[in-house]
Amino acid sequence: DEITIVTVGSHTSLHILKGAKLEGFSTAVITTRDRDVPYKRFGVADKFIYVDKFSDISNDDIQQQLRDMNAIIVPHGSFIAYCGLDNVESSFKVPMFGNRKILRWEAERDLEGKILGESGLRLPKKLAKPEDIKGPSMVKFPGARGGRGYFVCASKEEFDAKVADFIKKGVLTESDVPNAHIEEYVVGTNYCIHYFYSPLYNRVELMGMDRRYESNIDGFVRIPAKDQMEIELNPSYVITGNFPIVIRESLLPQVFDMGDKLVDKAKDLVNPGMIGPFCLQSLCNENLELVVFEMSARIDGGTNTFMNGSPYSFLYHGENLSMGQRIAKEIKMALELGMEDKILY
Ligand code: ATP
């Protein structure tokens, strides 16, 4: 029977759907009436599944519709946010590409720290309490999604002053303060590294890299320093876009080693491990060490920088391969070999 590759129209759906079409699959997009424009204009979806609101995607009638079309879901960040992590883990009964159980490991900071730490990756040093702040530090509050409510400070006094200011402005409440996550501020260059683990080939592939374009910080740094001092503006780190990037070639052994280590550890900790796309968000310090401040255990938004292939994905087969098409290739091969159980969960 014909398989349909489906995802929610958002995040990375353009190349997920385009890639599926290029591999000969039929495609469908789940969307609301007011958000269907890109999928119509770019023509990447054969079918449209309309919902009144995105949180309806976990409803029984939508799930039934998906099963009726032999859907394989490719979950991305927005799919998981709209469906709800609990639903994705247990009550969304449609075949999905990748390991659903690993998604919680990126969503919860303790689990994320555990898997990255046990993999032996370099992480920003974590500080237990504000009194330990001795140099540039980044303070993150739970739920401060998109980095709004993050701040940088270099002492306990500065921490207290900034927290007080955020409370006054209503960005934080008193009860948030004990939940502050404080870590070393890594001064370095940003590389978000997009990998694909193929269970069929049993190998980790380097698919592409991006760096982030964040508001308002990337605008803030265009203001001359003396003017920055005068205007009272809090930086935020809300992602608005991405730039493609390549890393100096001598750092590639480190890049592959990091991906391999995480994939090995994930097999131990969250059977069947990291299947398909994942991303390590890193900063390269002056000693040329890649320090990982965040992971995505599924396709990351930065893969949109290589919808028509990246310098790295090109190297494998001389094709302009996107992450979406790479996923579709793995699904196609698994279906041909009768090995769906290695990639669908
Ligand atoms: P996302 O939407 O990407 O998941 P988020 O809200 O979880 O964002 P992070 O990705 O953790 O936030 O951080 C946002 C930004 O803050 C990063 O892109 C980076 O610019 C900066 N940042 C985070 N941690 C550090 C650190 N330890 N040192 C320096 N900069 C950092």
Residues whose N, C-alpha, C, O or C-beta is under 5 A from the ligand:
A	BS01	ATP	P124 M138 A144 R145 G146 G147 E183 E184 Y185 V186 R212 Y237 F293 E294
